[in-house]
Amino acid sequence: MGQPTHAQNWWRSAVIYQVYVRSFADGDGDGTGDLAGVRAKLPYLAELGVNALWFNPWYLSPMKDGGYDVADYRVIDPAFGTLAEAEKLIAEAKELGIRTLVDIVPNHVSDQHPWFRAALAAGPERELFHFRPGRGEHGELPPNDWPSQFAGSAEPVWTRLPDGTWYLHLFTPEQPDLNWAHPAVRQEHEEILRFWFERGVAGVRIDSAALLAKDPDLPDFVEGRDPHPYVDRDELHDIYRSWRTVADAYDGIFVGEVWLPDTERFARYLRPDELHTAFNFSFLSCPWDAGRLRTSIDETLAEHAPVGAPATWVLCNHDVTRTVTRYGRAESGFDFATKAFGTPADLALGTRRARAGALLSLALPGAVYLYQGEELGLPEAEIPRDRIQDPMHFRSGGTDPGRDGCRVPLPWTADAPYAGFGGEPWLPQPNGWSAYAADLQAADPGSMLSLYRAALRARPEFGDGPLTWLPAPEGVLAFARPGQEGRLLCTVNLADAPADLPAHSRLLLGSGPLDPQGRLPKDTAVWLRG
């Protein structure tokens, strides 16, 4: 069962499982994951021990960007099911002690959204977007020179229409940006929030949360200009304060996708009348290095402390290279700009580190997000070029492998066709994918799945107390937290040699065995009772 938490504060220490519906489980055999598939796997998720599910967009969409191009927020895409099925899923999960979070994409909509279709017809809906005349003698040049939000892309963020006007899209041309200075845009999104809260969702993940507001003059991009013309503008905070009023009426919570290097400005989004939490991208992108990880942890806790918000910890998601592969590379950090085809990875090494990383992240104070398949130790898949669907690949001119490698449909049953996913998957599963199947791992006490199940059962013992670093050799992370039955310790060895364990009364859980002398081997983590 999902671990029970206090009704008002469950989100402060929750384990939230990210469901990328298209690749989770296929209930009708058409090769696309769907809500029927998720409903069938709810017992698996309850046994895993998660507190909540975060669903990537499941709305009506042409799928030009994996569902982040939304045509209607109140309609489930037929590939996934129906609104009635979504309501059943929310209710059935709740019966198992699992809450539901949905994904809202406020920066843009699909070019198939009714508003934009009306805008293309030169209707008054153009005011809901950013339409501008072009520059140059005949308006043939874009209105400004803003760069695309897709890493590695040199393509413009403006598209010209036959009537000569241009419209803004920070992502693909099929995702026109909304004009958040217009009251109708704000009103519509607050009504969308109410729509889903009234259907029982417990929270909302906000996509690209720092991009909504634009400088009304849409000036050219100047590196270092403050304020930025479209990132982290002050107008955003009024928007989120209004959203918070809506959420509070339903006891709902927010988690924002906020990529900001300035920790002070990041924390502003987490003030008591704005967002409850925000994703921690510093930790996600950090390499497997003791000093860098400790710095990331310290800075994360320090930036959250002044506003009293809990930190979030995440190792991977639907946009980044899977942990097992990333940790098995010579450069084990993550940066969109450095993604390339054919980067070698030692998967055995990466798996050891990913197991240790799991215990590290789950021992930290705050909430943890798990990406589907992380509990199975899935590696990043190399997608054949002719099967890639991610627009990031195409907008990079084919140099970026895109994000499909972490979105390959899950393996459930080793001896079933397509590893038990359902019909022939929309993305190809690599050879040997069935070796990671959940049914095999459930029967293996040494598997990644068994480790995650054990860790999630034990995690509530850590409570909600602070972290205290312990003396440790170079390359070793060791900290204590007050537990429900005395002090609990976590030690992770990232050094080249085995390390002695701190004084303790009992070993609770390890990512791997100790050496014959009872020391902690390299790339291994343990939980101890002090």
KAHU-V642063 format. One record per run of one state. SS is the DSSP state (H for helix, E for strand, C for the rest). FROM is the first residue (numbers start at 1). LEN is the number of residues. If there is no record, write none. Layout:
ss->(SS | SS)
from->(FROM | FROM)
len->(LEN | LEN)
This chain:
ss->(C | H | C | E | C | H | C | H | C | H | C | E | C | E | C | E | C | H | C | E | C | E | C | H | C | H | E | C | E | C | E | C | E | C | E | C | E | C | E | C | H | C | E | C | H | C | E | C | H | C | E | C | H | C | H | C | E | C | H | C | H | C | H | C | E | C | H | C | H | C | H | C | H | C | H | C | H | C | H | C | H | C | E | C | E | C | E | C | E | C | E | C | E | C | E | C)
from->(1 | 10 | 13 | 15 | 20 | 21 | 24 | 35 | 41 | 42 | 49 | 52 | 56 | 59 | 62 | 70 | 77 | 83 | 96 | 99 | 105 | 108 | 109 | 114 | 121 | 124 | 129 | 130 | 131 | 134 | 135 | 136 | 141 | 142 | 158 | 161 | 165 | 169 | 177 | 179 | 183 | 198 | 203 | 207 | 235 | 249 | 253 | 257 | 263 | 269 | 277 | 279 | 281 | 286 | 290 | 306 | 312 | 315 | 323 | 328 | 336 | 339 | 347 | 364 | 367 | 372 | 374 | 377 | 385 | 388 | 391 | 396 | 404 | 407 | 417 | 421 | 433 | 437 | 438 | 443 | 448 | 463 | 467 | 470 | 476 | 484 | 486 | 494 | 499 | 500 | 506 | 511 | 520 | 521 | 524 | 530)
len->(9 | 3 | 2 | 5 | 1 | 3 | 11 | 6 | 1 | 7 | 3 | 4 | 3 | 3 | 8 | 7 | 6 | 13 | 3 | 6 | 3 | 1 | 5 | 7 | 3 | 5 | 1 | 1 | 3 | 1 | 1 | 5 | 1 | 16 | 3 | 4 | 4 | 8 | 2 | 4 | 15 | 5 | 4 | 28 | 14 | 4 | 4 | 6 | 6 | 8 | 2 | 2 | 5 | 4 | 16 | 6 | 3 | 8 | 5 | 8 | 3 | 8 | 17 | 3 | 5 | 2 | 3 | 8 | 3 | 3 | 5 | 8 | 3 | 10 | 4 | 12 | 4 | 1 | 5 | 5 | 15 | 4 | 3 | 6 | 8 | 2 | 8 | 5 | 1 | 6 | 5 | 9 | 1 | 3 | 6 | 1)
